[in-house]
Amino acid sequence: MKAKKETGNVKINTILGRDSEFQGDFLAKGSVRIDGSVNGNVKITGTLIVGANGWINGDVESDTAIVGGEIFGNITAREKVELTSTAKAIGNITTKVIVIDQNAIFQGKCDMNQEIPEGNKKRTLTAKTLRMGRKSEDAAIQAVLRQAKEEEQRAFPGTGSEIRAACADPVGLAE
């Protein structure tokens, strides 16, 4: 089952052929292509390529995972996961970069391994914070209303008192 084959920029060290079956945990150094089936966990030090006919029932760990077949288990890739249009991944994915082609099937959660700085973590809103937010909201509305009034006065100078008078006595009964 060991061969060296050049595929794009990936140098494949191990190939599990289309009609091959592997029972148990599959461990390999370097990059691996699986076109057969593995019933167990897969741990690879390089790139894992699961061909369109490949099938894994277990968790996967690698640097990069390019999936065209089916994986029923969690995928952990230190760099990148790519689900091609023929892929079916049922399980959670943990990686830095994910690419999901149209028609790929993914059911699970995705964790993008992005560390959140301590100061940016989600904060719980307190009653005081909510009141402060409402006050700043009210202040913003008041500022917009003042600005609109100033613009109206610039656009129609000297008409403010006449408009107010007309609004107070629309039919002229005060005369």
matplotlib code that plots the C-alpha trace (Angstrom):
import matplotlib.pyplot as plt

x = [0.0, 3.0, 3.7, 5.0, 2.9, 3.0, -0.5, -0.4, 1.8, 1.1, 3.6, 1.5, 3.4, 0.6, -2.4, -5.3, -6.8, -10.5, -11.3, -9.2, -10.6, -8.8, -10.2, -8.7, -6.9, -4.9, -1.6, 0.8, 3.6, 3.5, 0.5, -2.1, -4.8, -7.8, -10.0, -11.1, -12.7, -11.3, -13.4, -11.4, -9.7, -7.2, -4.1, -1.9, 1.1, 0.7, -2.3, -5.2, -7.0, -10.2, -11.2, -14.8, -15.1, -13.2, -15.0, -14.0, -16.0, -13.9, -12.2, -9.6, -6.6, -4.1, -2.4, -4.8, -7.8, -9.2, -12.5, -14.2, -15.8, -17.5, -16.3, -18.5, -16.6, -14.9, -12.2, -9.3, -6.9, -4.2, -4.3, -7.2, -10.3, -11.7, -15.0, -15.3, -18.7, -18.9, -18.0, -20.2, -18.9, -21.0, -19.3, -17.6, -14.7, -11.9, -9.5, -8.0, -9.4, -12.4, -13.6, -17.0, -17.8, -21.4, -23.3, -21.0, -22.8, -21.6, -23.6, -22.0, -20.3, -17.2, -14.5, -12.1, -9.3, -9.3, -8.1, -10.1, -8.1, -9.1, -10.5, -12.7, -14.6, -18.4, -19.5, -22.7, -24.9, -25.9, -28.9, -26.6, -25.0, -28.5, -29.5, -26.4, -27.1, -30.6, -29.3, -26.8, -29.5, -31.8, -28.9, -28.3, -31.9, -31.9, -28.8, -30.3, -33.5, -31.5, -29.5, -32.7, -34.1, -31.0, -31.0, -34.7, -33.9, -31.0, -33.2, -36.2, -34.9, -37.5, -40.3, -40.2, -42.5, -44.9, -45.1, -45.7, -48.4, -50.1, -49.9, -51.4, -54.3, -54.6, -57.8, -57.0, -59.7, -57.4, -57.6]
y = [0.0, 2.3, 4.4, 7.9, 9.9, 13.6, 15.2, 19.0, 20.3, 17.3, 14.4, 11.3, 8.8, 6.3, 5.2, 3.1, 1.9, 1.9, -1.7, -1.7, -1.9, -1.0, -2.0, -0.1, 3.1, 4.3, 6.2, 7.5, 9.9, 12.2, 12.6, 10.0, 9.4, 7.1, 5.8, 2.7, 2.5, 2.9, 1.8, 3.6, 6.8, 8.3, 10.3, 11.8, 14.1, 15.7, 16.1, 13.7, 13.3, 11.3, 10.5, 10.5, 6.8, 7.1, 6.4, 6.9, 6.0, 7.6, 10.8, 12.4, 14.4, 15.9, 19.1, 19.5, 17.5, 17.5, 15.5, 14.2, 11.1, 10.5, 11.0, 10.1, 11.5, 14.7, 16.3, 18.2, 19.8, 22.2, 24.2, 23.7, 21.5, 21.5, 19.8, 19.2, 19.1, 15.3, 15.4, 14.3, 15.2, 14.3, 15.5, 18.6, 20.4, 22.2, 24.1, 27.5, 27.6, 25.9, 25.7, 24.1, 23.7, 23.9, 20.6, 19.4, 18.0, 19.1, 18.5, 19.5, 22.5, 24.3, 25.8, 28.0, 27.9, 31.6, 32.7, 35.5, 38.1, 38.4, 41.9, 41.0, 38.1, 38.4, 40.6, 40.1, 43.2, 44.6, 46.8, 49.8, 49.0, 48.8, 52.2, 53.8, 52.4, 53.8, 57.2, 57.4, 56.3, 59.1, 61.6, 60.4, 60.9, 64.4, 65.3, 64.2, 66.2, 69.3, 68.9, 68.5, 71.7, 73.7, 72.5, 73.5, 76.9, 77.4, 76.2, 78.3, 81.4, 83.5, 81.1, 79.4, 81.8, 81.9, 78.1, 77.9, 80.5, 78.7, 75.4, 77.0, 78.7, 76.8, 78.5, 82.0, 82.3, 84.3, 87.4]
z = [0.0, 0.0, -3.0, -3.9, -6.3, -7.1, -7.1, -7.6, -4.8, -2.5, -2.5, -1.6, 0.5, 1.1, -1.0, 0.1, -3.1, -4.2, -3.3, -0.1, 3.4, 6.6, 10.1, 13.1, 13.6, 10.5, 11.3, 8.7, 8.3, 5.3, 2.9, 2.3, -0.3, 0.7, -2.1, -0.1, 3.3, 6.8, 9.8, 12.6, 13.4, 10.9, 12.0, 9.3, 9.7, 6.3, 3.9, 3.8, 0.5, 0.6, -3.0, -4.2, -3.5, -0.1, 3.1, 6.7, 9.8, 12.6, 13.6, 11.4, 12.3, 9.8, 8.7, 5.7, 4.7, 1.2, 1.2, -1.9, -0.3, 3.1, 6.6, 9.6, 12.5, 13.6, 11.4, 13.0, 10.5, 11.8, 8.6, 6.2, 5.4, 1.9, 1.1, -2.6, -4.4, -3.8, -0.1, 2.8, 6.2, 9.2, 12.4, 13.8, 12.0, 13.7, 11.5, 10.6, 7.1, 5.6, 2.0, 1.2, -2.5, -3.8, -3.3, -0.6, 2.5, 5.9, 9.1, 12.3, 14.0, 12.7, 15.0, 13.2, 15.9, 16.2, 19.6, 21.1, 23.0, 26.7, 26.3, 23.3, 24.9, 25.0, 27.8, 29.8, 29.7, 33.0, 33.8, 34.1, 30.6, 29.1, 30.6, 29.3, 25.9, 25.9, 27.1, 24.2, 21.8, 23.0, 22.7, 19.2, 18.2, 19.8, 17.9, 14.6, 15.3, 16.1, 12.9, 10.9, 12.5, 11.7, 8.1, 7.8, 9.2, 6.7, 3.8, 4.7, 6.6, 8.4, 7.9, 11.2, 13.0, 10.1, 9.9, 13.6, 13.4, 10.5, 12.4, 15.5, 13.5, 10.2, 9.0, 10.1, 12.9, 15.2, 12.9]

ax = plt.figure().add_subplot(projection="3d")
ax.plot(x, y, z, "-o")
ax.set_aspect("equal")
plt.show()
